[in-house]
């Protein structure tokens, strides 16, 4: 089973991203595959393929993570590595980065005995498109911003399908009040 840990986005914000960003860019960027509205999320840690036994160890390790609810402010649309040769288009996280980083660090520590640590620096973002070929993006990108409260992080199952991945919640880990 392929799994990752992330933060779900409220449906109202997914609707806004679909309406104000994705629908405006979809027909203009023929080399991009846009993320389906239902699949929009913030990734804390990609884990990959795991056995049932390892999945149980992951769930048990994540149960002890405590955090308070916090606000996330999404703003600015950007590209990895850049607009000249994009692989990914994303919406950035402006507020809530430190809270997300703290959770990420604790996840890394708790899973380090049986899951490989992330090699890249933690850079929270919401992926909205992936590019098939890396050619320069020469169009105006709409502005987008939204705010929501994070009250849980989720262990997701990722099912790869021909038209993109589908995500199912396995377990939720709720903030302490």
N, C-alpha and C positions, 0 to 999 in steps of 0.2 A: 504494500500500500504506500502511495506517495503522499507525504504530509508536510505541512508548514504551520507556523504559528503567526497569527495576524490579528488585526483589528478590523472589524466590519464597519462599514460606513452606513449611516442611516439612509433608508430608502428615499427620503425627501432630497437628500444631497445627491444620491445616485441619479435621481430624476433630473436634477438641475445640471449635473455634469453631462448627461445624455442630451438634454435640450440645448444648453448654452455652449457646449464645447464639441462633443462628439458629432452631433448631427450637422454642425456647421463645417466640420473639417472632413467628414467621411468621404464626400464626393470629390474633394479637392486634393486628397492625398491617396492616389491609387496604389502607392507602394507601402501603405501602412495597413496593418490589421488591428482594428480597434477592439479593446476589451469590451465584452458584453457588460451591460449595465449591472446585471446581477452578480458579476464577478469582481466588481470594483472593491478594493480593500487596501489596507496598509500592511505590508509584511514586516513582521518583527524578526522571524528566523525561518529560512527555508531549510528543511531537514532532508527531504528526498525519500527514497524507498526505505521502508522499515518492516520488520517482521511483526507479528502479533505480540510476541514477547517484548520486543523493544518498544512497541507502542504503549504497552502497559507501564513500562519503566518511565517513559516520557510523561504520560499522564500523571503518574504518581509524583514525579519530580516537580511538575509544574504546580501541583496543588498548594505547595507551601509559599508561593510567591504572593506577597501582599503589596498592595498599592492603593492609593486613594483615587477617587474619580478625578479626572483632569480634562481640561479643554484642549482641543486641537483646532488650530486655525490653518486651513488650506489656502494657499495663495501662490501665484506665479506658475506659469506653465513653462517647462524647460525640456531639454533633451540630453540624453547620455549618448555618446560623450559630448556632442555639441550639435548645433543646428546644421553644420556643414556636412556631417556624415552621421546622421542619427541612427541609433539602434532602438532607442526607447524614447517615447514622449511621456512626460509625467507632470503631475501637479505637486508642488512642494508643500512641505509642512513647515509653517512659520512658528507657531506656538505649540507647545506640547512636546518638542523635540527632547528636552532633558528628561521628562517623565518617561517617554518612550525608550530613551537610551538606558535609563536605570533598569527598566523591565528587561530590555534586551541583554544587558550585562548579567542580570540575575539568571535569565534563561541560559545564557552561555555557560555560566558557572555550574548550574544545576545539571545540565546535560553533558558536560565536558567528558564524563567517564565513558559515554557511549555514543556521542554524536560529535562529529568533527566541528571545531570552532570555525567561525567565519573568518576568511582571510581579508576581505575588504572592510573598510571603515563603515560603520553603521551610518546610513544616509536615508532617513525616512522619506518616502515619496509614494505617491499613488500612481501606478502605471496606467496610462490610458490608451497607449498604442505601442505596437512593435513594428519595426520596419523590415520589409523583405529585402530591399536593397538600399544601400546607404548613399542616397543622393540628397543634395542640399534642399532644405525646406525654405522656399521663397514666398511665403504668404504671411499675411497678418494673422497672428494667433489671438483668439479672443481672450479677454481678461476673465478670470474666475477667482472667486474667493468664497469660503463658507466656514462656519464654525460649528462644532458639535462636542458633546461631552463623551469621553471614553469611560465606560463603566465596567468593561470586561475585555479580555483578550481571548482568542479562540484557537484551539487546535483544529485545523482544517484537513480534510482529505481532498486531494487533488486528482480528479479523473480526467485524463487526457482524451479528448474527442477530436475528430477531424476538423470541426469548426471552432476549436478552442477548448480550453480547460473548463471544467465545471467543478465547483467547490461545495463540499458538504461539511457541516459542523460535526465534529466528533465530540468535543468537550469545551465548555466555557469556564473561564476562571474570572470570577467576579471581584470587583474592587471591594475593599473593606471600608465601611463608613464610620 
